[in-house]
Amino acid sequence: MSKKIRNWLFIAFIVLFISGTTVISLYASGFKINRCWPIQFNRLLIRTGMIIVKSQPSGAIVQINGKQQTFFSLNPWHDEYISTTAKIRNVPPGEYVVRLEKEGYWPWEKKVNVYPNQATTLLDVFLFRSDEPQMIAEAEQGALSLSKSGRLLYIDSAKKIISTRTNQETILPENKNSAGVWLGDANELLYDSQIFNGSGEVISDFRALLGQGTKNRFDEITERLYYQKGDNIGYLNLPSQSATLVMSSPNILTYQPQGDKLWIISAENGRALLQSFSLPSGPLKTELELPGVGIYEFKDDSRGEISIYDSQNKTLYLINKVDPSLKPIIIKDILSWQWVDNNTLLYNNSWEIFRLNIDTNTSSLLTRVGEEINEIIWHDENDYLIFSTVDSLQVFNPKLETTTRIFQAQKISAPTLDADNNTLYFWADTGKKTGAFRVLLQ
């Protein structure tokens, strides 16, 4: 090889080394050549951004604008796809659709913007299993309620107790005027003045004391079993099985025990009055006058308010139980609600979901849905919202403002969440089956 050729090779090597080093340095610094036509010399180099994606569970393949992302490889016959947790570097500024796919899970996607020298983060992505829901019992449409342990499910329309572990079902005696209520932490159901265990055996029978068809309520604070029979309200001390009459009035519409107080709503002269009665004895005191036209019901609430729902006018009243004289919080056009914490309430009307700050009594729109919403459920552990429409179950992630549809049927209602086992129970009519179903979320 002549000296001239060696000199040219040496110069070429130096040029390639400098060019390669420059390109690598620019790439490492977040720059990229702008491959557009016609060439814009003033924008030949552009500063890029980054997309960081983390999902639960991990291992989801990342797509950007429909293209699966791959690691750099010198092997042209083998692509190694990038999966979560992932950092997609050197992404030119612009708008992109990020999509995650994992076998056995519903796909997830979101439109994002990438900015120069910035990282766009998607750190709270939840993927939901695409398993077919399992039917656990035939039943007409009705309310579902889980025991606190999550081991038993009560189906009100069928008067059935279902074991969530074995699907074994127990049918209770038919009484249309009675609804089942779980007692505290025990796997025991109060139904028609009787207490049943998970096997359907009668543990206690109070029908001789209370009669049948009474409106029973259980107060977990005092462990008293309250009953409304005719014009009388009383309670039963379970250990001694002795009954105590609290009050008698022909005007009582509904009632709610709470420790040393009994709250009642009564009708008087075309008005509805909320009153409290101190136990074991004390004067009846009017706390609040409600609209005379309405169908009122106390709702269980351990947060700090007395919750009263008027189903006729779709209005919720939140009354401070410590100081009932304080002005109540009134929410109109409300169908269902869920507490996030002591100061935050999520609620929905037919098309929208709102967040209410109790301290300031101000509401803000969380999301608007293109379908009529029936019920909402808040997942405390993962901070996402499950909601049902007439024919679907969907999950909304407030942090990322994304929605995942997890099930569709002809008709759906009564979603109930077992947060410990991450299992969602619901009633559905699939066109082939009608009854209670369950599906594992993650």
Beta strands, then each sheet from edge to edge (+ up, - down):
strand 1: 31-33
strand 2: 45-47
strand 3: 49-56
strand 4: 61-64
strand 5: 67-68
strand 6: 86-91
strand 7: 94-101
strand 8: 108-114
strand 9: 119-126
strand 10: 134-138
strand 11: 144-146
strand 12: 152-155
strand 13: 160-163
strand 14: 169-171
strand 15: 181-182
strand 16: 189-191
strand 17: 194-196
strand 18: 202-205
strand 19: 215-219
strand 20: 224-229
strand 21: 232-237
strand 22: 242-248
strand 23: 252-258
strand 24: 261-268
strand 25: 271-278
strand 26: 284-290
strand 27: 296-299
strand 28: 305-310
strand 29: 315-320
strand 30: 329-332
strand 31: 336-341
strand 32: 344-348
strand 33: 352-357
strand 34: 362-368
strand 35: 373-379
strand 36: 384-389
strand 37: 392-397
strand 38: 402-408
strand 39: 411-418
strand 40: 423-429
strand 41: 434-440
sheet 1: 1+ 2-
sheet 2: 6+ 3- 9-
sheet 3: 5+ 4- 7+ 8-
sheet 4: 10+ 41- 40+ 39-
sheet 5: 11+ 12- 13+ 14-
sheet 6: 15+ 16- 17+ 18-
sheet 7: 19+ 20- 21+ 22-
sheet 8: 23+ 24- 25+ 26-
sheet 9: 27+ 28- 29+ 30-
sheet 10: 31+ 32- 33+ 34-
sheet 11: 35+ 36- 37+ 38-
end
